[in-house]
Amino acid sequence: MTTTDTASLLSVAAEAALAVPGVAGLQPRLVHRLAAAAAPTHPVTTPHPAPPEAGIRADRAPDGSGWHIEVRCVLAESHRALDTARHVHDRVRTAVTSHLATHGVAEPVTTTVTVTRIFGRHDTAKTL
């Protein structure tokens, strides 16, 4: 798949993860957070939040036999974290596998879900 196809995989995975009840958002990876912090800001403008795809990483397997998708998510405290993470795992893997199949690619997909934070009622600002 080409670079633009990788971008579409990120989008498909982000959409699938965000559709799971209990997911408050996706946590951008460190590289995206550092880039946002280093970007010049003007006092008149507000910083743009990272796109949801920033919380997803898609890599080819080392032997080229498939894809590995990593999802970094923030969960709502009102849902059980283990169940929500499993649901994210299953939904993302199914969505990416289906997306690949619609493009004529039948490759295995592995998925890792990392819960980076539990967002609760006591949190006053939702910063991802």
N, C-alpha and C positions, 0 to 999 in steps of 0.2 A: 504494500500500500504506500502511497505517496504521503508527503508531509500534510497536504490538505486532508487526506483521508484520516491521518492521525488526529487532526483537529476535529474532524467530525466524530471520531471515537470519543474524544474528550467531552464533546457536547452531549452525545448520547448518554455517556456514563453519568455526567453531572445531572442531566434531566431526570434520569432514572433514580439517582440517589436522593435528589430533592423531593421526589414524589412520595417517598416513604414517610408515613406518619411518624412523627417524633424527631425528624431531622430538622434542626433549626437553621442549618447552613453548612457550607463547606469551608474548611480552613485552608487558606492559601498556603502553599509550601513556602519554605524559608526564602527561596530564590525570588519569589514574587513579592514577599514582604520586604526584602532588602531593596529590591528595585523600586518599590513604591516609596520607601523611606528616603532613598537617594534622589528621587526625582525632584526637580525644583518645584516649589509651590509658590503661588502668588497669593498675597493676602486677600485678594478679592475672590479667588476661586476656592472651592472646596475640593479635597482630594476625592478622586473617583474610587469606589470600592473595587477590589479585584473581581474579575468575572468568576462565575461559579467554576469554570473549567480550571481555574488556578488551584483548586482543591483536588484535582484529579491528575494522575500521572499514568501514561500509557507507554509501555516499552515492549519491544519485540523480545521474545525469549532468546537467550544467547545462541541457541542452535537454529533460530529462525523458524521454529515449529509452531509458533502461536503468539499470543499476546498476554501480558501481565498488566492488570489494571490496579492501581493503588488509589484508594478513596480516603480522604481525611475529612471527617465530619464532626460537626458540633451537634449534640443531641439536646432535646428538651428534657428537663428532669421529670416531666409528667409521664414519660414512657420508660419502660425497662430497657436499659442500655444494651444488654446482651441480645434481647429479642430484636431490637431495632437494628443493631449492627448486623445480625444474621439476615434480616430482611433486606438491608442495603446490599449486602454481599450477593444474595440470590437475585435481586432485581437488576443490579448492575451487570452481573455475569450474563443473565438472560437477555438483557437489552443489547449488550455489545455482541453477543453471539448471533442474535437475530439481525443486527445491523450488518455484520460481516456476511451472513448468509444471503441477505438481500443484494449484496454486491458480488455474489458468486464466490465468496471465500469461506471455506469450511476449515477453520483453524481452532484449536483449543484456546480457551480463555481462562486464566486464573485471576482471582480477585483477592485483594487484601483490603480490609477495612480497619482504619485506625480511628478511634474516638479520641479527639484532641481536647474536648471540653464538654461538660454538661452545663447547659444554659438553664438557669433557674429563675424563679420569680424575684429573687433577691438581687439579681443583676439589673442594674439601672440602665446600662447602655449596651446595646447589642453590637459589639464590635467583633467582627470575625477576622 
